[in-house]
Amino acid sequence: MLDNKKTSRDIDKIEVYSKPVRAGKRTYFFDVKATKGDNYYLTVTESKKVVEADGNFFFEKHKIFLYQEDFAKFVDGLNDALEFIYSNTREIPAKPSLEGIVELEFDDLEKN
């Protein structure tokens, strides 16, 4: 018999915003979730379709969780890594604008 009861762990994860981004063979999901105490956090999931030799397929997923207290440090680290790549790679396409990323307020995500 299938148990349809929600656990307290399921109840603590309320999705309030989701933005899928397709990038070649991968899809990235940016999901804002809230605990029942209204504390927001971000999950970033990379999903890639993997086809096996017999034709069956599955989606390989990797997920990271980012909590509000870590947002600024995460963005700083990401910006530093991207700046390094753009400064040290000859064959990379034009650098996208990162303008506004640091100034983005978490509450602004709900407005989209």
Secondary structure as GFF3:
##gff-version 3
##sequence-region A 1 112
A	DSSP	alpha_helix	8	11	.	.	.	ID=ss1
A	DSSP	beta_strand	14	23	.	.	.	ID=ss2
A	DSSP	beta_strand	26	34	.	.	.	ID=ss3
A	DSSP	beta_strand	40	51	.	.	.	ID=ss4
A	DSSP	beta_strand	57	67	.	.	.	ID=ss5
A	DSSP	three_ten_helix	68	70	.	.	.	ID=ss6
A	DSSP	alpha_helix	71	88	.	.	.	ID=ss7
A	DSSP	three_ten_helix	106	111	.	.	.	ID=ss8
###
